[in-house]
Amino acid sequence: MVRQDAPYKYHRQSGYELVKERSRKLDPEAAEQIKEVMLRRRQELQVRGGGPRALAGSLQEVIASRKIGRVLESRELTQLWCSCVDEEIAQRTKILSLRNRILLVEVADSVLMSELASFHRRNILNTIKKHRPDMDVKNVKFRLNARLGKKNE
């Protein structure tokens, strides 16, 4: 019969055996060395970023890693584009990106692309600068995409 208050360990061959408890007493010098090692490890964790971090920094990393900011920027650009051009033009165009201060727009047909590039480019740039001076768009480029017109029709 096994006593409940005594520590036992089960072995396959011999069954339950009483395990002797080992008590370790460290000399003061060894205890001091262990404290120093633990302190160094804690400092290394903090240097490597393993310690507590601010929530704002963590959220910025998550937004950047999951590209949430780009989706929000894309929606914002689309809204800005719709406010700069007529509704008819907005339906036949699509914002692709804003890179190196150049706004890239897909256009459904070559006639509209020529019209936008020749007659509306300056007005579009001025309107963008008026609504959002922080974006600092220096040029608008247009790219033809024939499939774009078929989707919207």
C-alpha positions in Angstrom: 0.0 0.0 0.0 1.3 3.5 -0.9 1.4 6.2 1.7 0.0 9.5 0.5 2.3 11.8 2.4 5.6 10.2 1.2 6.9 11.0 -2.3 6.9 7.9 -4.5 8.1 7.3 -8.1 6.8 4.6 -10.3 9.3 2.3 -12.0 8.2 -0.3 -14.6 10.3 -3.1 -13.2 10.1 -2.6 -9.5 6.8 -0.7 -9.1 6.5 2.2 -6.7 9.6 3.2 -4.8 10.1 5.8 -2.1 12.2 8.6 -3.5 14.6 10.4 -1.1 14.3 14.1 -1.2 17.5 15.9 -2.0 18.2 19.1 -0.3 20.7 21.3 -2.0 22.4 24.0 -0.1 24.4 26.4 -2.1 27.4 28.1 -0.7 27.2 32.0 -0.8 29.6 32.3 -3.7 27.6 29.9 -6.0 24.4 31.7 -5.0 26.0 35.1 -6.0 27.1 33.7 -9.4 23.6 32.4 -10.1 22.1 35.9 -9.2 24.6 37.5 -11.6 23.7 35.1 -14.4 20.0 35.7 -13.9 20.5 39.5 -13.9 22.5 39.3 -17.2 19.8 37.2 -18.8 17.1 39.6 -17.8 19.2 42.5 -19.3 19.8 40.6 -22.5 16.0 40.0 -22.9 15.3 43.7 -22.5 18.0 44.6 -25.0 16.6 42.0 -27.5 13.1 43.3 -27.0 12.0 40.4 -24.9 10.8 42.5 -22.0 7.6 44.5 -21.7 6.8 46.7 -24.7 4.4 49.6 -25.3 1.2 48.7 -27.0 1.5 51.5 -29.6 4.8 50.0 -30.9 3.3 46.5 -31.1 0.2 47.8 -32.9 2.4 49.6 -35.5 4.3 46.4 -36.1 1.1 44.4 -36.6 -0.3 47.0 -39.0 2.9 47.0 -41.0 3.2 43.2 -41.1 -0.4 42.6 -42.2 -0.3 45.5 -44.6 -3.4 47.0 -43.0 -2.0 50.5 -43.6 -1.8 49.9 -47.3 -5.4 48.9 -47.5 -6.4 52.0 -45.6 -4.2 54.2 -47.8 -5.7 52.6 -50.9 -9.3 53.4 -49.7 -8.2 56.9 -48.9 -6.7 57.4 -52.3 -9.8 56.0 -54.0 -12.0 58.5 -52.1 -9.6 61.3 -52.9 -9.7 60.3 -56.6 -13.5 60.3 -56.7 -13.6 63.8 -55.2 -11.1 65.0 -57.9 -12.8 63.7 -61.0 -16.4 63.4 -62.3 -18.4 60.3 -61.3 -18.4 59.1 -64.9 -14.6 59.2 -65.0 -14.3 57.6 -61.6 -16.4 54.6 -62.7 -14.0 54.0 -65.7 -10.8 54.4 -63.7 -9.1 52.6 -60.8 -6.3 53.8 -58.5 -3.4 51.4 -58.4 -0.8 53.0 -56.2 1.1 56.0 -54.9 4.8 55.4 -55.1 7.6 57.9 -55.2 5.1 60.7 -55.2 3.6 59.4 -58.5 -0.1 58.4 -58.6 -0.7 55.5 -60.9 -4.2 55.2 -62.3 -5.7 52.5 -64.6 -8.0 53.7 -67.3 -10.7 51.7 -69.2 -10.0 53.0 -72.8 -7.4 54.9 -74.7 -9.7 57.9 -75.5 -10.3 58.5 -71.8 -6.6 58.0 -71.1 -5.6 60.6 -73.7 -8.2 63.0 -72.4 -7.1 62.7 -68.8 -3.4 63.0 -69.7 -3.8 66.0 -71.9 -6.6 68.1 -70.4 -7.3 67.0 -66.8 -3.8 66.2 -65.3 -3.1 69.7 -64.0 -6.6 70.1 -62.5 -6.4 66.7 -60.8 -2.9 67.5 -59.3 -4.1 70.9 -58.1 -7.3 69.3 -56.5 -5.2 66.6 -54.8 -2.8 69.2 -53.4 -5.7 71.3 -52.2 -7.5 68.4 -50.5 -4.4 66.6 -49.2 -1.2 68.7 -49.2 0.5 66.1 -47.0 0.5 63.5 -49.8 2.7 65.7 -52.0 1.8 64.1 -55.3 4.1 65.4 -58.1 2.6 63.5 -61.1 -0.3 61.3 -62.2 0.4 58.5 -64.7 -2.2 56.6 -66.5 -2.2 53.0 -67.6 -4.5 51.3 -70.1 -6.5 48.3 -68.8 -9.2 47.3 -71.3 -10.7 44.7 -68.9 -11.5 47.6 -66.5 -14.2 49.0 -68.8 -15.8 45.6 -69.3 -16.2 45.0 -65.5 -17.9 48.3 -64.9 -20.3 48.1 -67.9 
